[in-house]
Amino acid sequence: MKTVAIIGAGPLGRWIALGAARAGFRVLLEDVMPGNLHHARESIRQELGPQALPAVSFVSTIEDAVRDADLVIDCVPDELESKLEILWLLDRMAPPRTAIATPTTHLSITDLAACTYRPEKCIAIAVSPAALTAGAEPDLLLRAAPATSDETAALLVDFWTRLGFRPVVERCLA
């Protein structure tokens, strides 16, 4: 895996983009709000320095973000309507090989994945955005739907391990 698309350049999206860039991934960071992208560009430039900015591209459309992505992480609000809308868009715009990860504390990955044409490529990051950005625990729970492939789970384990976490995969029964 080489390319990660992050949808949403708020605090969580910026934090994941920064970690992914530091870990050597090519990062495409998207947000519909130009101000969020500008703030993200400045924040990442301050953290990594201007020489690291080629590793992070700032794009204004989901299509541009996911076109070459191996992994897409949405950083939209953890609300059912927002998650369903973004997963619907990602499912239709990303190449079939692309895995989709969604941070959620209370929504069922089984239900969310069932709304896509690629349930085997969907997995949940089962931690609150505040906990991730605070960097409190190095352990990270990934929730896999019954349809989630072992390949998708391994891809996410590798990604989060390279970011310094100890990911654990939990298989949901339903």
Secondary structure, 3 states (H helix, E strand, C coil): CCEEEEECCCHHHHHHHHHHHHCCCEEEEECCCHHHHHHHHHHHHHHHCHHHHHHEEEECCHHHHHCCCCEEEECCCCCHHHHHHHHHHHHHHCCCCCEEEEECCCCCHHHHHHCCCCHHHEEEECCCHHHHHHCCCCEEEEEECCCCCHHHHHHHHHHHHHCCCEEEEEECCC
